[in-house]
Amino acid sequence: MNRYVIGVDGGATKTKVVVMDPEHRVLGRGKSGSSNYLVVGLDSARAALVSAMREAVDDAGIDVSQVSAATWALAGAGRPSGRQLLASVAREILPGVSVQIEHDALAALVGGVGSRYGVVVNSGTGMIAYGENGQGRQARAGGWGYLLDQGSAYHLAQEALRAVSLAHDGSEPSSRLTARVLNALGLDEPTAIIDWLYAAERSVAELVALAPLVLDTAEGGDHAATEVMVRGAGALARAVDAVAHRLELWGEPFPLVLVGGLFDSSSLYRRVVTQAIQTRVPGAQPMPPLADAAVGAALLALETLSFPLEAATGIEGSTPGTWTSEQRNVLSRDLDLRSTLAVVGLMHLEDARAVSSLRPTLPAIADAIEAIAARMRQGGRLVYAGAGTSGRLGTLDAAECPPTFSAAPGQVLALIAGGREALTSAVEAAEDDEAAGRRAVAEAGVGALDSLVGISASGRTAYALGALKEARLRGALTVALVCNLPAPMAQVADHLIAPLVGPEVLTGSTRLKAGTAQKMVLNMLSTGVMVHLGKTYGNLMVDLRQQSAKLEQRARRIVAEACDVGEEEAAVALGRSAGDVKVAIVSTLLSCTPAEALERLARAQGRVRAALD
């Protein structure tokens, strides 16, 4: 007897079914509407399943009695309660057939890759990123339903309507989205969206239908639509990142497939999402799906009959040979054809992505701050080393520490490839000299109590790499601040801070997003360390040097704020304290002499709050 199987892929908008034989031949197909009972209700979901399966069986020219097994891969089947409910429906519709209930993402992975190894991103009405490591471990992100998922058609449509409303309010600039959305909905003005959106008969499918329009508008260069698209792509990239980390796939190549209606309707969205994913997860290897999720479900059904899945085949692409900050940005390929406003709008959008790239690195930044501060409390120094833009940013941060925090001369210093000349002129070849980085560290006398931060967008600048290697040999704490992974500098540092900003608007110009991200990290490092060293009281800089009229006035305001007194009284306190802001604060708040305040501060290692306790 032939052992046919049925594979079902059921989602929020449509249901697809295939009939397959043990040789993996698809004999018949069927299609119907939504079988997601959470969206259309159980009765409608049952009807859709029956209709699509009947069509597939008829197309295959077989009787349902010849079916030995089936896998229903359905949206809403990921929870035990949903699985049990759907299993009861399966027993009713297919009595005597062994029916396996699975979530649709597993079928999409198996259909797309041909095995249980890799990650799939499904973006339709909702979204989910799902992966397996080939050894039984599973992980998912998203799949919370269309109301909560990001990067899905529902999310993009919802964000587009929000953009239209904000533009109408005057909170955001006008956009072509307004006219296109109103035209699509047959409305005369933005306020009419309210009645349309909240009408009792409004279906999810009607809202979701706006998503392709959003992506098409983005392809035309509209800023608001592009922003919606980029936020969606970022959400999908974060989901893949989370799955890859939980599966411990992040550091190795793995197949990635993108499936779902949004990717089918917009090649631009597919490219933007792919680039966003590979920026965050360099090991992801995009490949076209080998087959659809209905076929994947049928393969899972065959697996229950002891026909094992085959290994993945047909993987195309590989980890990019060029690091991401040097790749061409999908969004700016027509940069020279855009209006000035469009150019600066795109740059602003990419700068926002640079800011968001720091979020995953915050724990690493905090760890580095604590480690650096522990050494500096023992007399160590903070040393920056870099070339070009990275070296200048390190020099700038080091130069700001003495006036802001009264850092002792040399307590924070910067080493830059090419020396002082490189601060104002490009000395490009200097970055390729690893030996020069080693010599600079040696000449600075870097030792075991010091901390050296190597700064490089690419993560492979020879000068910074040499500095890190030499510092490590000398027992110093080492930190790599890079914007690409994998990177040689990451391999030699004790701490890694890697804001992965992705391709620049202007290809390879890492003074842009990469420089912005590096500057923000350096701000956090130096400020965080100085907070640990007692250079602040609350959010007041209480160790500043009064080297100008502006700083003298600031000192008076700081004492006044800290002590809740007027600026005249603050000036008197500073006069009694020889201009020492900390002494002025402690002596005022404790009504003690400056000498007593100085003694308290000495016992408290310069920390105002501890001195007050």
Secondary structure, DSSP 4 states (H G I P E B T S, - for coil): ---EEEEEEE-SS-EEEEEE-TT--EEEEEEES---HHHH-HHHHHHHHHHHHHHHHHHHT--GGGEEEEEEEETT-SSHHHHHHHHHHHHHHSTTSEEEEE-HHHHHHHHHHSSSEEEEEEESSSEEEEEEESSS-EEEEE-S-TTT-SSSHHHHHHHHHHHHHHHHHTSS---HHHHHHHHHHT-SSTTHHHHHHT-TT--HHHHHTTHHHHHHHHHTT-HHHHHHHHHHHHHHHHHHHHHHHHTT-TTS-EEEEEESHHHHH-HHHHHHHHHHHHHH-TTEEE---SS-HHHHHHHHHHHHTT-PPPPP------S-SS-GGGSPPGGGTTGGGS-HHHHHHHHHHHHHHHHHTTGGGHHHHHHHHHHHHHHHTTT--EEEEE-HHHHHHHHHHHHHHHHHH-PPTTSEEEEETTGGGGGTS--GGGGG-HHHHHHHHHHTT--TT-EEEEEESSS--HHHHHHHHHHHHTT-EEEEEESSSS-HHHHH-SEEE-----S-SSTT-TTTHHHHHHHHHHHHHHHHHHHHTT-EETTEETT----SHHHHHHHHHHHHHHHT--HHHHHHHHHHTTT-HHHHHHHHHHT--HHHHHHHHHHTTT-HHHHH-
